[in-house]
Amino acid sequence: MVPVLSTERLTLRGLTREDTDAVLRVFADPEMSRFFQADFSDPARCREMIDRRLSYDGPPELGHWVLEQEGEVIGLAHLRPSWELPGNVTELGYFIEPRHGGKGVATEAVARLLDYGLVELGVPAVWALIRDANVSSVKLAQRLGFLDVGSEIHYGAEHRVHVKLPDTHGKVHHIELWVPDLAEAEASFGWLLGELGWREFQRWSAGVSWKHGSTYLVVEQSPAMTAREHQRCHPGLNHLALHVATPRQVDRLVEESGAHGWKPLFADRYPHAGGDQHYAAYLENAHGFEVELVATPPGPHSNG
Ligand SMILES: CC(C)(COP(=O)(O)OP(=O)(O)OC[C@H]1O[C@@H](n2cnc3c(N)ncnc32)[C@H](O)[C@@H]1OP(=O)(O)O)[C@@H](O)C(=O)NCCC(=O)NCCS
């Protein structure tokens, strides 16, 4: 079941069978269905639609919500794997009873779902298919920063394809590591980051940085440095953990890492030193910097 999500005026909670009457009321005005293949003001069609939603069996963190204001159901929304768009992408939909329109509550609900999907779950993008003539929906999508990336036939009619990507607000901008030996750091980090798709970004006499998306990592042999060795068990950075697409790629990086200045940590427990569900490698370079290469989604564990 999807989690309960709150906004200033609304509670979004999982749709249940008990919501049937309320949902029939939300869709009672035929105007609501103007842009859909079926007219959900017909109770039989609406019940079919509710049944379809209740039989959702996709990932449990995604699915169907009702929108409640002061205990009353005033709308529906979903965030679920798309069956219209290729590539197992996440599709959003939203529906507000007409008498609650024009007050910003739909916008408020959708903003919360976007935050949930893009920030809390970390889905790479949220997609919405909107008929050109559905002006209020197009405006809502624009208001929330969706990009219009073209037009295609979906649900039996021409739809604009809208996508919302995560923004960089609050994400890591850059990480700066001070290193005792720039050449060694460049050999170890430069190789590893290059393998993971980072690209050289800046270079100057005392440092070099690599960029991946909106984040960059700097290694610098600063003249202001006060020690010659990094102590990962002292206060400060313990390790840097990086996503790796597949377990196979973690294996390959481990095999090749020795030639690039890394030695394995916790090798006797590879690849599950961080827990049974956690496929990861722990590596340390010559100056005591540790990296963790993680093939699984981040979990509450992770030692090292
Ligand atoms: C699509 C739909 C959810 C949009 O509803 P909506 O009423 O336009 O959305 P909101 O409640 O967020 O209202 C936005 C309007 O309220 C105004 N508003 C008032 N207070 C606001 C606030 N606090 N925050 C944001 N907007 C506010 C906005 O200015 C905007 O007005 P505008 O459209 O004249 O610019 C609704 O029309 C609907 O359910 N349609 C039928 C189902 C449907 O087509 N779903 C979409 C399928 S793709």
The ligand as an ORCA input file, in Angstrom:
! r2SCAN-3c Opt
* xyz 0 1
  C      -6.378     18.734    -14.301
  C      -7.005     19.264    -13.038
  C      -6.568     18.388    -11.856
  C      -6.474     20.672    -12.819
  O      -7.168     21.259    -11.766
  P      -7.060     22.811    -11.419
  O      -8.265     23.167    -10.693
  O      -6.679     23.589    -12.615
  O      -5.767     22.793    -10.498
  P      -5.564     23.554     -9.151
  O      -6.584     23.137     -8.166
  O      -4.160     23.337     -8.744
  O      -5.868     25.012     -9.568
  C      -4.958     25.783    -10.348
  C      -5.590     27.116    -10.530
  O      -5.859     27.624     -9.229
  C      -5.221     28.881     -9.058
  N      -4.767     28.880     -7.684
  C      -5.431     29.441     -6.681
  N      -4.756     29.245     -5.542
  C      -3.646     28.551     -5.861
  C      -2.560     28.057     -5.092
  N      -2.507     28.221     -3.773
  N      -1.580     27.359     -5.727
  C      -1.634     27.149     -7.059
  N      -2.642     27.603     -7.835
  C      -3.635     28.296     -7.232
  C      -4.126     28.909    -10.078
  O      -3.816     30.243    -10.407
  C      -4.735     28.147    -11.213
  O      -5.593     28.975    -11.923
  P      -5.452     29.095    -13.494
  O      -5.630     27.690    -14.034
  O      -6.523     30.027    -13.859
  O      -4.090     29.603    -13.767
  C      -8.543     19.292    -13.124
  O      -8.919     20.147    -14.154
  C      -9.174     17.941    -13.371
  O      -9.314     17.134    -12.446
  N      -9.538     17.647    -14.633
  C     -10.201     16.424    -14.984
  C      -9.293     15.247    -14.914
  C      -8.066     15.463    -15.768
  O      -8.166     15.919    -16.899
  N      -6.900     15.102    -15.216
  C      -5.644     15.277    -15.891
  C      -5.362     14.156    -16.814
  S      -3.858     14.460    -17.686
*
